[in-house]
Amino acid sequence: MIQFLKHRSGTTGLLPLLLCLLSLSEDVRALGPAELDELQARQYAARGLDLIMDGDLDRATEIFRQIEREDPQSPLGYLLEADALWWRIYYTTANLIDPDVFAVTDSQITPYDAHFEDLVNVTIRKAEERRRAGDDVPRSYLYQGMAYALKARLTGLRDKDLPTARAGKRMRSNLLKALQLDPGLTDAYLGIGIYNYFVDTLSSIVKLLAWFIRLPGGSRAEGLRQLELVARQGELGRNDAKFYLAKDYSRSEEKRYLKSMQLFEEIAQQFPHNPLWSMVIGSLNFRIGERDKGEHIYWEVLKQTAGGKTDLEQAVHKAAREALQRLHPGQAIE
């Protein structure tokens, strides 16, 4: 991916950021609809995905909407705008302290839900239309599979096992078709790897539910290998694959906390403006017995996000304050 934010830091990086964004806007405006082909769209998409990881959902959404405007028949822009919206839902509702990042939320609905569903459904419809027209059929299956992955991600966040399993099954089917038609679509292994890992690590009760809907089996070890492949060779899925690996290594099935921390630290170094990564690293320090270091990170995150205006900054600030309040009951934490 194009990592044009990698070296930005603090206020000293504001001018380079503005120049990058101005350059991007000029590049996009200079292209007519016929010139913005699929490869170019994916290059712009990669920039937007980097912005998501760096916590700038507004700029990422601008890029994805520009892709929609330039090529309204492509599923890509709608798919990635839905991805950005999912992160907005996550930041405002989920448990941001647990390093198993997609922890279950108590909230069952947000103001963003309706638009999220619309975007996912538009992605699926446009992917189906392109397939019927014979237009880049393998990648159309890929995008449709990724749309079902987003469905599963939201219902999984809300602990809805049956809808999650059904969406996951359809995701797997589409991604396998994409790979059958084009084995070079490495990004498809992102969803398949996630599926393989989680199906193999389901609780006994959920496995019974999986049997009821004939959910194909998975392999934890194979899932991790597939995520490692995408982390090395993926196009649009590389950052997500590293993120999922870091998350999975923190789970009770793995207990590879140092490996998880190493990967989250790499993510934090690459995307230093997203305070979530520091928050998770702080939590991992508690897991390995480094309580003082973990608490220090929480205080730093609290200070860093004070007065924040974005959903992300406000959500992480609240999570840091609540974590410190649990460590120091009775003390006023601001």
C-alpha positions, -999 to 999 in steps of 0.1 A, spaced: 0 0 0 10 36 -5 20 48 30 22 85 24 14 92 61 42 71 75 66 99 83 41 125 95 45 134 132 29 162 153 24 197 140 57 196 121 40 171 97 10 193 89 24 209 58 36 176 42 1 161 50 -16 190 33 7 188 3 -1 151 0 -38 156 2 -37 185 -23 -16 163 -46 -41 135 -43 -71 158 -50 -54 172 -81 -45 137 -93 -81 126 -90 -96 157 -106 -72 154 -135 -86 120 -144 -118 116 -164 -142 87 -157 -128 66 -185 -92 71 -173 -97 61 -137 -94 24 -143 -96 -4 -118 -59 -3 -110 -58 34 -104 -89 32 -82 -71 6 -61 -41 29 -58 -64 56 -44 -82 31 -23 -48 21 -7 -43 56 4 -77 57 20 -71 25 38 -39 39 52 -59 68 65 -84 45 82 -55 28 100 -41 62 110 -75 72 124 -85 98 98 -119 84 88 -131 117 73 -102 119 48 -105 82 40 -142 86 33 -135 115 9 -112 93 -11 -137 65 -13 -166 88 -23 -143 102 -51 -139 66 -64 -177 62 -63 -181 94 -83 -155 86 -109 -167 50 -114 -202 46 -99 -206 11 -114 -177 -2 -94 -184 -18 -60 -150 -7 -47 -157 28 -34 -190 17 -17 -172 -13 -1 -145 8 14 -168 36 25 -187 9 44 -154 -2 59 -147 33 72 -182 36 86 -178 3 104 -148 17 122 -169 47 132 -195 24 147 -167 4 164 -151 35 180 -183 48 193 -197 16 208 -171 -11 215 -146 -21 242 -114 -3 231 -92 -17 259 -93 -54 251 -64 -63 227 -88 -88 211 -100 -56 195 -135 -66 182 -149 -71 217 -186 -74 220 -206 -42 225 -238 -37 244 -251 -12 219 -274 -28 193 -278 2 170 -261 35 161 -270 64 139 -245 50 113 -262 16 109 -287 24 82 -261 40 59 -237 11 66 -263 -14 55 -271 6 24 -234 7 14 -229 -30 19 -261 -38 -1 -250 -15 -29 -216 -32 -30 -232 -66 -33 -257 -55 -60 -230 -38 -81 -207 -68 -78 -235 -91 -90 -242 -68 -119 -206 -67 -130 -204 -105 -128 -235 -109 -149 -220 -85 -174 -188 -105 -174 -168 -76 -161 -138 -87 -141 -157 -116 -126 -129 -128 -102 -126 -93 -86 -164 -89 -85 -166 -121 -64 -138 -107 -42 -156 -75 -35 -189 -93 -29 -171 -116 -4 -156 -86 14 -190 -70 16 -203 -101 34 -172 -100 56 -183 -65 68 -218 -78 75 -203 -105 96 -180 -81 114 -209 -59 125 -231 -87 137 -202 -104 153 -194 -72 172 -230 -73 186 -227 -110 195 -253 -122 170 -240 -157 162 -265 -168 136 -264 -138 113 -226 -137 117 -223 -174 107 -246 -169 77 -227 -139 64 -194 -156 70 -205 -186 50 -215 -164 20 -182 -145 24 -162 -178 22 -182 -190 -8 -176 -158 -28 -139 -156 -19 -132 -192 -29 -149 -185 -63 -126 -155 -67 -95 -176 -60 -107 -204 -83 -110 -179 -112 -78 -159 -103 -54 -176 -78 -34 -143 -78 -61 -125 -58 -41 -127 -26 -65 -104 -8 -92 -131 -8 -71 -150 17 -78 -122 43 -114 -132 46 -108 -169 42 -80 -168 68 -102 -150 93 -130 -175 86 -107 -205 91 -93 -192 123 -126 -183 140 -146 -213 129 -119 -236 144 -119 -216 177 -157 -213 182 -171 -223 215 -189 -257 217 -223 -240 217 -216 -219 187 -201 -250 169 -235 -266 174 -251 -237 158 -226 -239 130 -235 -275 124 -271 -265 123 -266 -242 93 -240 -265 77 -211 -241 82 -180 -255 66 -152 -263 90 -120 -243 94 -84 -247 106 -69 -223 131 -33 -230 119 -42 -226 82 -61 -194 90 -30 -179 107 -8 -189 77 -33 -173 53 -33 -141 72 5 -141 73 5 -145 35 -18 -114 30 3 -94 55 33 -101 32 18 -100 -2 -17 -85 -1 -27 -54 -21 -55 -38 -2 -56 -63 26 -21 -61 39 -26 -38 69 -58 -56 79 -41 -89 78 -13 -77 101 -40 -62 124 -59 -95 126 -27 -114 133 -19 -91 162 -54 -95 175 -55 -132 171 -22 -137 189 -37 -119 219 -65 -143 222 -68 -170 249 -63 -197 222 -29 -183 214 -16 -164 245 13 -151 223 12 -117 239 47 -106 231 42 -114 194 8 -96 195 25 -65 211 53 -66 185 28 -64 157 7 -37 173 39 -17 179 47 -20 142 12 -8 134 15 21 158 48 31 143 34 30 108 2 48 118 12 70 148 -19 92 148 -44 66 158 -44 64 196 -62 31 196 -29 12 189 -13 27 220 -43 18 241 -41 -18 230 -4 -19 236 -10 -6 271 -35 -34 278 -11 -60 265 15 -48 290 -9 -56 318 -13 -91 303 24 -98 306 27 -83 341 41 -49 331 15 -30 351 35 2 356 43 5 319 7 -3 309 -6 24 333 19 49 320 7 43 285 -29 49 296 -19 82 311 -1 92 279 -32 83 258 -55 102 282 -32 133 278 -29 129 240 -66 126 234 -77 154 258 -100 179 240 -102 157 209 -129 165 184 -132 133 164 -152 102 173 -119 83 177 -103 107 200 -133 111 222 -139 73 224 -102 65 232 -101 93 258 -132 79 275 -117 44 274 -84 55 289 -102 75 316 -124 45 325 -94 22 326 -75 45 349 -105 50 371 -107 12 376 -70 12 386 -75 42 410 -111 40 424 -120 72 442 -94 93 424 -107 120 400 -95 112 365 -99 140 340 
